[in-house]
């Protein structure tokens, strides 16, 4: 024995704890023989024996109290109920209920995730510091599972970090560019992010682990910030062009009008958003102008919240206070969101084993949110969608297809592989041959413009006549009658693909519509207000969705131009020699 401490006797054995060996021993209390180590490698002090022979069942106050968790005996034959950590007694003083956890502020400093509790008075407390094997570029809070979604632009990966178990899992690592913003939709359980390198806003379903492109911004438009408001079925996206930054409002499914919400008096540097569901406010930071502004996201009237700041960056709302960081600064500032109170600040100090000599230029902030209890169609059988279910309103959902897939029919729920994909982007999307080598990046990864040098022989564009089949390599046209005839008429054999349900009478696939001019289009584009056939026959006899011309599409004020995609832009941008519509329809002949 090195340092015996606790002692207990039960039946014929004596038990003791030993500080020196961090163990519990026993032996026969009469002879000292039969020595055994009962437990080891534990720091054990006192030793007590709990057994029905030593604590026989007797009548006491706790037997009559019916506590849900713990019962503590007291003097005068009384007792009180008690609760474990994280719970408190309810109104009946016997049942324990969960305590609503205080909001926490998460601070990302390179590979360190700091968890801070906000206090109105006194010093702030760093509850935990998580050292992670990744670089924290952007963050979003998953209030369904109490996890943090982390975008790592160094490793081009999106991770899931579990706050309860500290487990890290990879969500997405394919086709990730430079993520400038990330957010979470608690109604549909989806992750949204803006990718400035690929010019896209994408969505990822945590239920099906499928992803889809919500919006692709062609030309010079680059998404630099994003905020999702599931209760309204909309998102706000800050887009940078060569001239300036504008803030657009668009639906969470990407369909319908993309409205320019704000475009005046905005800088062209970093922007970040945060939302306040309680006050229906959207806040944004404008680092170039040194300003934080907000708007009621229903009425869309911008109001300056703070000005004369030093390049504000990330924003977070904790209770009634708005927090923000600044570019190239380790300070965190905050003030009341309801009144122009005193501006407060703290300095963040953290030991960085992997980055000891580098001050991060950007420190992202994130506030925890109460657990979501709202019901939504996407939470039941994925809303009937085969791949991705997205929020339209609080009570309505819609389906999206991953890149390279299209809807099987007009129900827009089941996705199948695009049947006649004339050109497939390296990232999976399908384009017509007319968009190949047209001088514009129509694929998010730009693969449609590879090998397009004037002297290159790798690609020769061929324009096929109406009613002909365009071979997928873009070098040959054949008669549609030769499609699926058992002989490979295209050099690449693409005329003999997807022939299982090809209708030789209408010369289109079962899942396609036969246009009057001989073309074939997917059923999902029927009656969508656009001439997909080329003769408008896909827009005839549309009872539930009458054919519309571009000028008839709703959503744009009289002094604005409506792109074919539905986006509203200033009337003066029409035919100004610069692409402002994602589909280039503002530069028509």
Secondary structure as the mmCIF struct_conf table of DSSP 4:
data_model
#
loop_
_struct_conf.conf_type_id
_struct_conf.id
_struct_conf.beg_label_comp_id
_struct_conf.beg_label_asym_id
_struct_conf.beg_label_seq_id
_struct_conf.end_label_comp_id
_struct_conf.end_label_asym_id
_struct_conf.end_label_seq_id
STRN STRN1 UNK A 4 UNK A 10
TURN_TY1_P TURN_TY1_P1 UNK A 11 UNK A 12
STRN STRN2 UNK A 13 UNK A 18
TURN_TY1_P TURN_TY1_P2 UNK A 19 UNK A 22
STRN STRN3 UNK A 23 UNK A 28
TURN_TY1_P TURN_TY1_P3 UNK A 29 UNK A 31
BEND BEND1 UNK A 34 UNK A 34
STRN STRN4 UNK A 36 UNK A 40
BEND BEND2 UNK A 41 UNK A 42
TURN_TY1_P TURN_TY1_P4 UNK A 52 UNK A 54
BEND BEND3 UNK A 55 UNK A 55
TURN_TY1_P TURN_TY1_P5 UNK A 61 UNK A 61
HELX_RH_AL_P HELX_RH_AL_P1 UNK A 62 UNK A 65
BEND BEND4 UNK A 68 UNK A 69
STRN STRN5 UNK A 70 UNK A 74
TURN_TY1_P TURN_TY1_P6 UNK A 75 UNK A 77
STRN STRN6 UNK A 78 UNK A 82
TURN_TY1_P TURN_TY1_P7 UNK A 85 UNK A 86
STRN STRN7 UNK A 87 UNK A 89
TURN_TY1_P TURN_TY1_P8 UNK A 91 UNK A 92
BEND BEND5 UNK A 93 UNK A 95
STRN STRN8 UNK A 96 UNK A 98
HELX_LH_PP_P HELX_LH_PP_P1 UNK A 101 UNK A 103
STRN STRN9 UNK A 104 UNK A 109
TURN_TY1_P TURN_TY1_P9 UNK A 110 UNK A 111
STRN STRN10 UNK A 112 UNK A 117
BEND BEND6 UNK A 120 UNK A 122
STRN STRN11 UNK A 125 UNK A 131
BEND BEND7 UNK A 133 UNK A 134
STRN STRN12 UNK A 138 UNK A 142
TURN_TY1_P TURN_TY1_P10 UNK A 143 UNK A 146
STRN STRN13 UNK A 147 UNK A 152
TURN_TY1_P TURN_TY1_P11 UNK A 153 UNK A 156
STRN STRN14 UNK A 157 UNK A 162
TURN_TY1_P TURN_TY1_P12 UNK A 163 UNK A 165
STRN STRN15 UNK A 168 UNK A 172
BEND BEND8 UNK A 174 UNK A 175
STRN STRN16 UNK A 179 UNK A 185
TURN_TY1_P TURN_TY1_P13 UNK A 186 UNK A 189
STRN STRN17 UNK A 190 UNK A 195
TURN_TY1_P TURN_TY1_P14 UNK A 196 UNK A 199
STRN STRN18 UNK A 200 UNK A 205
TURN_TY1_P TURN_TY1_P15 UNK A 206 UNK A 208
STRN STRN19 UNK A 211 UNK A 216
TURN_TY1_P TURN_TY1_P16 UNK A 219 UNK A 220
STRN STRN20 UNK A 222 UNK A 229
HELX_RH_3T_P HELX_RH_3T_P1 UNK A 230 UNK A 232
TURN_TY1_P TURN_TY1_P17 UNK A 233 UNK A 233
STRN STRN21 UNK A 234 UNK A 240
BEND BEND9 UNK A 242 UNK A 243
STRN STRN22 UNK A 245 UNK A 251
TURN_TY1_P TURN_TY1_P18 UNK A 252 UNK A 253
BEND BEND10 UNK A 254 UNK A 254
BEND BEND11 UNK A 256 UNK A 256
STRN STRN23 UNK A 259 UNK A 262
BEND BEND12 UNK A 264 UNK A 265
BEND BEND13 UNK A 268 UNK A 269
STRN STRN24 UNK A 271 UNK A 276
TURN_TY1_P TURN_TY1_P19 UNK A 277 UNK A 280
STRN STRN25 UNK A 281 UNK A 286
TURN_TY1_P TURN_TY1_P20 UNK A 287 UNK A 290
STRN STRN26 UNK A 291 UNK A 296
TURN_TY1_P TURN_TY1_P21 UNK A 297 UNK A 299
STRN STRN27 UNK A 302 UNK A 306
BEND BEND14 UNK A 308 UNK A 308
BEND BEND15 UNK A 310 UNK A 310
STRN STRN28 UNK A 312 UNK A 318
TURN_TY1_P TURN_TY1_P22 UNK A 319 UNK A 320
STRN STRN29 UNK A 321 UNK A 326
TURN_TY1_P TURN_TY1_P23 UNK A 327 UNK A 328
STRN STRN30 UNK A 331 UNK A 336
BEND BEND16 UNK A 337 UNK A 339
STRN STRN31 UNK A 344 UNK A 347
BEND BEND17 UNK A 353 UNK A 354
TURN_TY1_P TURN_TY1_P24 UNK A 356 UNK A 357
BEND BEND18 UNK A 361 UNK A 361
STRN STRN32 UNK A 364 UNK A 367
HELX_LH_PP_P HELX_LH_PP_P2 UNK A 370 UNK A 372
HELX_RH_3T_P HELX_RH_3T_P2 UNK A 377 UNK A 379
BEND BEND19 UNK A 380 UNK A 380
HELX_RH_3T_P HELX_RH_3T_P3 UNK A 381 UNK A 384
BEND BEND20 UNK A 386 UNK A 387
STRN STRN33 UNK A 388 UNK A 391
BEND BEND21 UNK A 392 UNK A 395
STRN STRN34 UNK A 397 UNK A 400
TURN_TY1_P TURN_TY1_P25 UNK A 403 UNK A 404
STRN STRN35 UNK A 405 UNK A 407
BEND BEND22 UNK A 408 UNK A 409
TURN_TY1_P TURN_TY1_P26 UNK A 410 UNK A 411
STRN STRN36 UNK A 415 UNK A 417
BEND BEND23 UNK A 419 UNK A 420
BEND BEND24 UNK A 422 UNK A 422
STRN STRN37 UNK A 423 UNK A 424
TURN_TY1_P TURN_TY1_P27 UNK A 426 UNK A 427
BEND BEND25 UNK A 428 UNK A 428
STRN STRN38 UNK A 430 UNK A 431
HELX_RH_3T_P HELX_RH_3T_P4 UNK A 433 UNK A 435
TURN_TY1_P TURN_TY1_P28 UNK A 436 UNK A 437
BEND BEND26 UNK A 438 UNK A 440
BEND BEND27 UNK A 443 UNK A 443
TURN_TY1_P TURN_TY1_P29 UNK A 444 UNK A 445
HELX_RH_3T_P HELX_RH_3T_P5 UNK A 447 UNK A 449
TURN_TY1_P TURN_TY1_P30 UNK A 450 UNK A 451
TURN_TY1_P TURN_TY1_P31 UNK A 454 UNK A 455
BEND BEND28 UNK A 457 UNK A 458
HELX_LH_PP_P HELX_LH_PP_P3 UNK A 463 UNK A 465
TURN_TY1_P TURN_TY1_P32 UNK A 466 UNK A 467
STRN STRN39 UNK A 468 UNK A 470
TURN_TY1_P TURN_TY1_P33 UNK A 472 UNK A 473
BEND BEND29 UNK A 474 UNK A 475
STRN STRN40 UNK A 477 UNK A 479
HELX_RH_3T_P HELX_RH_3T_P6 UNK A 480 UNK A 482
TURN_TY1_P TURN_TY1_P34 UNK A 483 UNK A 484
BEND BEND30 UNK A 485 UNK A 487
BEND BEND31 UNK A 490 UNK A 490
TURN_TY1_P TURN_TY1_P35 UNK A 491 UNK A 492
HELX_RH_3T_P HELX_RH_3T_P7 UNK A 494 UNK A 496
BEND BEND32 UNK A 497 UNK A 498
TURN_TY1_P TURN_TY1_P36 UNK A 500 UNK A 501
STRN STRN41 UNK A 502 UNK A 503
TURN_TY1_P TURN_TY1_P37 UNK A 504 UNK A 507
STRN STRN42 UNK A 508 UNK A 509
TURN_TY1_P TURN_TY1_P38 UNK A 510 UNK A 511
STRN STRN43 UNK A 512 UNK A 514
TURN_TY1_P TURN_TY1_P39 UNK A 516 UNK A 517
BEND BEND33 UNK A 518 UNK A 518
STRN STRN44 UNK A 520 UNK A 522
HELX_RH_3T_P HELX_RH_3T_P8 UNK A 523 UNK A 525
TURN_TY1_P TURN_TY1_P40 UNK A 526 UNK A 527
BEND BEND34 UNK A 528 UNK A 530
BEND BEND35 UNK A 533 UNK A 536
HELX_RH_3T_P HELX_RH_3T_P9 UNK A 537 UNK A 539
BEND BEND36 UNK A 540 UNK A 541
BEND BEND37 UNK A 543 UNK A 545
HELX_RH_3T_P HELX_RH_3T_P10 UNK A 550 UNK A 552
BEND BEND38 UNK A 554 UNK A 555
TURN_TY1_P TURN_TY1_P41 UNK A 558 UNK A 559
STRN STRN45 UNK A 560 UNK A 562
HELX_LH_PP_P HELX_LH_PP_P4 UNK A 563 UNK A 563
TURN_TY1_P TURN_TY1_P42 UNK A 564 UNK A 565
BEND BEND39 UNK A 566 UNK A 566
STRN STRN46 UNK A 568 UNK A 570
HELX_RH_3T_P HELX_RH_3T_P11 UNK A 571 UNK A 573
TURN_TY1_P TURN_TY1_P43 UNK A 574 UNK A 575
BEND BEND40 UNK A 576 UNK A 578
BEND BEND41 UNK A 581 UNK A 581
TURN_TY1_P TURN_TY1_P44 UNK A 582 UNK A 583
HELX_RH_3T_P HELX_RH_3T_P12 UNK A 585 UNK A 587
#
